[in-house]
Amino acid sequence: MAASVDSAGTGDLPVTGRPSVPRPGPLPWVAMYHSVGDCSDDPYRITVTPERLGLQLAWLRRRGLRGVSVAELLAARARGGGRDLVGLTFDDGYADFVTGALPLLRRWGCRATLFALPGRLGGDNAWDPLGPRKPLLTADGIRRAAAEGMEIGSHGLTHVDLTKADDLTLKTELVESRALLEELTGVRVDGFCYPYGTIDARAVDAVREAGYAYACAIDPGPLTGPHALPRVHVGQDDTSWRLYLKHRLHRLRRRPVEGL
């Protein structure tokens, strides 16, 4: 996977013997979700109800789009396709992914990437001071998601801001979280997601050196690339009209980037 992502857009040697220059491609559209459940107490706006998620997935399919994991999206882009695909990501590994999201993803023929925290299995979102406390998936929950065809990626061990971490913590969050998830699922972990969406050049370099094929951020600006993919927040207020605008504006605002 690493080679296909980082070499996306490269071509064979032409008749002249000169290597072809990769053409920057338009950035893929990647939607960022978190929790799927009751959103009556939601100070961080991280929750969508199952009803709203179902309407959003239906909107994608009506427009000829299909939600897939980030790994599948990038692999399709590397082959020159994937224009009808949208990356779906769910951060933090909330327990309601299994009860709220999985049935709807299955119904609408979609897949997604679940970014989990193996250092907090069966715990809760203690990093959110305003609450409410939301339970996180257990090891069995993550294995179930993987068995249903979802990509499992790392969100670090414990949801630490990597831009504020010392060198040892940074390496531990990246390397140990990946090893634990691979041991848990028996599947290679290629994707990473920056906690809080915060990044800097040091964090991006560390993610790349840890062997991840790609990483998701939120709005990485000049660091945008395979290891700093921008995403679009999708929430409870995103009706079909708002989704249309977000999808349209994403294509207009994001410049093509080499390697994507």
QUINOR-V345305 format. One record per helix or strand of 2 or more residues. SS is the DSSP state (hx for helix, st for strand). FROM is the first residue (numbers start at 1). TO is the last residue. Records with the same first field share a line. If there is no record, write none. Layout:
SS = FROM-TO, FROM-TO
This chain:
hx = 2-6, 50-62, 70-78, 96-107, 118-120, 139-147, 162-164, 167-185, 195-197, 201-209, 221-223, 240-253
st = 30-33, 35-36, 47-48, 66-68, 85-91, 113-116, 135-136, 151-154, 191-193, 214-216, 228-229, 232-233
